[in-house]
């Protein structure tokens, strides 16, 4: 964890192989933020609204137990359709219910 914090101070890319519980404890608490949590292609573009809700709940449970998390598709949502728009709205609604 000390190396991750030092890399961030030095402007280097942070190490990504840090156990999630470590990010919410000790020196990292209040200093690091996780981003992502939902697969854009598989969940937002290809999944059902129920899949989206389930993945939001899972991401919030694992990655945001004490804050420090920005819920977002991990990758780009490239397609545009009524179903994808409905899934994006479900992501936001699910997040609002759990924050």
C-alpha positions in Angstrom: 0.0 0.0 0.0 2.9 2.4 0.8 4.2 1.9 -2.8 0.7 2.7 -4.3 0.5 5.9 -2.3 4.1 6.9 -3.2 3.4 6.2 -6.9 0.4 8.4 -6.8 2.4 11.2 -5.2 5.0 10.8 -7.8 2.4 11.0 -10.6 2.9 7.4 -11.7 0.2 5.0 -12.5 -1.0 3.3 -9.4 -0.6 -0.5 -9.0 -3.9 -2.2 -9.7 -3.3 -5.5 -8.0 -4.2 -4.2 -4.5 -6.7 -6.3 -2.5 -10.0 -4.3 -2.3 -10.2 -4.5 1.5 -6.8 -2.9 1.8 -8.1 0.2 -0.1 -10.7 0.9 2.6 -8.4 0.6 5.6 -5.2 2.0 7.0 -3.3 4.7 5.1 -5.5 4.4 2.0 -8.7 5.2 3.8 -10.0 8.6 2.5 -7.1 8.9 0.0 -8.0 6.5 -2.8 -11.1 6.1 -4.9 -12.2 3.1 -7.0 -14.0 3.7 -10.3 -16.0 1.2 -12.4 -17.8 -1.9 -11.2 -20.1 -2.7 -14.1 -19.1 -4.2 -17.4 -20.3 -1.8 -20.2 -20.4 -4.4 -23.0 -21.7 -7.5 -21.2 -24.0 -5.8 -18.6 -25.1 -2.5 -20.1 -25.2 -3.3 -23.8 -26.1 -7.0 -23.6 -27.7 -7.6 -20.2 -31.3 -7.2 -19.0 -32.3 -4.4 -16.6 -32.3 -7.1 -13.9 -28.7 -8.0 -14.8 -27.8 -4.3 -14.4 -29.5 -4.1 -11.0 -27.8 -7.3 -9.8 -24.3 -6.0 -10.9 -24.8 -2.6 -9.3 -25.7 -4.3 -6.0 -22.7 -6.6 -6.3 -20.3 -3.7 -7.1 -21.7 -1.5 -4.3 -21.4 -4.4 -1.8 -17.8 -5.3 -2.8 -16.3 -1.9 -3.8 -18.2 0.7 -1.7 -18.6 -0.6 1.8 -17.2 2.6 3.3 -17.3 5.0 0.3 -14.5 5.9 -2.0 -16.2 4.4 -5.1 -17.5 5.9 -8.3 -20.0 3.6 -10.0 -19.6 3.5 -13.7 -19.3 1.1 -16.6 -15.7 -0.2 -16.7 -15.4 0.2 -20.4 -17.2 2.3 -23.0 -20.8 1.8 -23.9 -20.6 2.0 -27.7 -24.0 1.2 -28.9 -27.2 3.2 -28.7 -30.6 1.7 -28.4 -33.7 1.9 -26.3 -32.7 -1.2 -24.4 -29.2 0.3 -23.6 -30.8 3.6 -22.6 -33.1 1.6 -20.2 -30.1 -0.2 -18.7 -28.2 3.1 -18.1 -31.3 4.5 -16.4 -31.6 1.3 -14.3 -27.9 1.6 -13.3 -28.6 5.2 -12.1 -31.8 4.2 -10.3 -30.1 1.2 -8.6 -27.2 3.3 -7.5 -29.6 5.9 -6.0 -31.3 3.3 -4.0 -28.0 2.0 -2.5 -25.9 5.1 -1.9 
